[in-house]
């Protein structure tokens, strides 16, 4: 999935980029969680080591990592952090981590991981459980962010930043945003009267389609996998959710061309005045307000995604920070994780890098809301968010969702067949 950018209003800062990516790449080998990924017992259980560590993250386009590391290093001269900067491509980041985990590289001490990678890496025994000596405080964090960092009931990473889907709408044409999917569909007559498309999201066959299909299924009360990671999508609720998208596409409420949309195509269509409603991420806010070509600068607002009877279930975005089981200086890493999740750092992420915080209280901070006016809407989105399937088999699961949701949208499969085939493919991936 294309890296997303969550941006400050132009009056506060220029265009700041970040990689809130949402892609799962290929898998890899590794030991079991119980074996510590192949480490000897002494090495796996040595939690008292202190000394220099390396922090691994995708490209720091928003320049928040280096100032934070400089601050840490000034206060910890004997436990300095070195920043290993990866590319800005999610699949390359994923594969780089996999290769270094497989090599049991002790120099990849702590790393930023997409929320959908946490279960995969934890299941392979590559992440140190955050409990006992390595535990971190989670009080005050958004529940959805904690769940995204948890696998099999154990916290394996520290929530670092979050993200959620947003409904952008033409407030000049729709003064009050729809609260439910059916209400939004009933408003499509307004779009037709103005000769524009009604609703679009990300419907091309890529990770964005998994996000949108998951939101439709979860918002209708369905699940793709259950809490234990087993395939659970073959239900009436999941069929109803997918059918909402399929029927809207068939009826023309989702424009024909929207099946080719990723984030940027949808954003451009909305800015060009071609859409009444758009599902996208918060990064669109600043661009739609400041792009010279935007025709909706003063005629759009943001609302939570509509669901069955109220706010819908957004797919959770964001990143977690995890400790490698192979690190020799786990005590230092543990302190660094606490530093990353502190209120001071979270506030810095929000104001300097436009990263959505994981601490609930910051979404109600009036100083922050003045700078980031979408925070209250984003809070509702994240509070109602559901992580994409939490499974160590994520790459195969997301393919199953994409392939079958796309076939249903195109009319190549009925919704019933698509959901049944999705269930079988997820089971074949190992989630059974």
Protein Blocks (a to p, Z undefined) as FASTA:
>chain_A
ZZddddddfklmccddddddfbdcdddedddfklonopafklmmmmkbgcdddddddddf
kopmmmmmmmmmmmmmmlcccdddddfbfklmmmmmmmmmmnopaklmbccddfklmmmm
mmnopaccdehjlpccfehiafklmmmmggehiafbdcfbdcdddddddfklmmbacfbf
klmmmmmmmmmmnopafbdcdfbdcfklmmmmmmmmmmnopafbdfkopackbcfklmmm
mmmmmmmmmnomagfklmmpcfklmmmmmmnopafbdcddfklmmmmmmomklcklmmcc
cdddddfklccddddedddddddfkbcblmlmmmmmmmmmpmklmmmmmmmnopacfbfk
lmmmmklmmmmmmlmmmmmmmmmpccddddfklmmmmmmmmmmmmmmmnopacfklmmmm
mmmmmmmnopZZ
